Amino acid sequence: MIEKVINKKGYLSGLITGGVIGGLAALLFTPKSGKELRKNIGEKTDELLDSTNQIYENVKDKASEVLTDTKEKAGELIDSGKKMFSSASETIGDILSEGKDKLESVTDKTKDYLKHGKEELTEGVSKVNYAVKTGLNGNQEERNSKKDNSTGYKNTYNEDRTKNKKQTL
């Protein structure tokens, strides 16, 4: 639209210049008296000034229309940009909220698994401790039962080992 105004401006400038030159040439080459010639030049000058003012007003009106249209288009583009930004912000907010919820869910599940694993590990350690203590107590009781007060522990133990070797052979 601005190009049309610029093209019209160039066209109008050429038209006015051509009109002025043509009018002056017509006045100068017509056989008239000096007084009449000055009067005609004054009238033609007034006509040219009037038409120039009229053209100026037309260009001014067109420029005002172009400016108004441009402002409207810019306002529409700004509104459209704001809507797009708002929509993108909402979408990003939704995505972040969903990600936060999923992270909390995974964190809660992980805590539950760790708690359960800790409980099982503690229970397993307790069972192992109990088994070790029971085994040690049983071993100690067996040693005590085989211990002969007269011969001592080592002799009984060595005799038991010797018997076991003979039985396996």
Buried (B, 14 or more C-beta within 10 A) or exposed (E): EEEEEEEBBEEBEEEBEEBBEEBBEEBEEEEEEEEEBEEBBEEBBEEBEEBBEEBEEEBEEBEEEBEEEEEEEEEEEEEEEEEEEEEEEEEEEEEEEEEEEEEEEEEEEEEEEEEEEEEEEEEEEEEEEEEEEEEEEEEEEEEEEEBEEEEEEEEBBEEEEEEEEEEEE
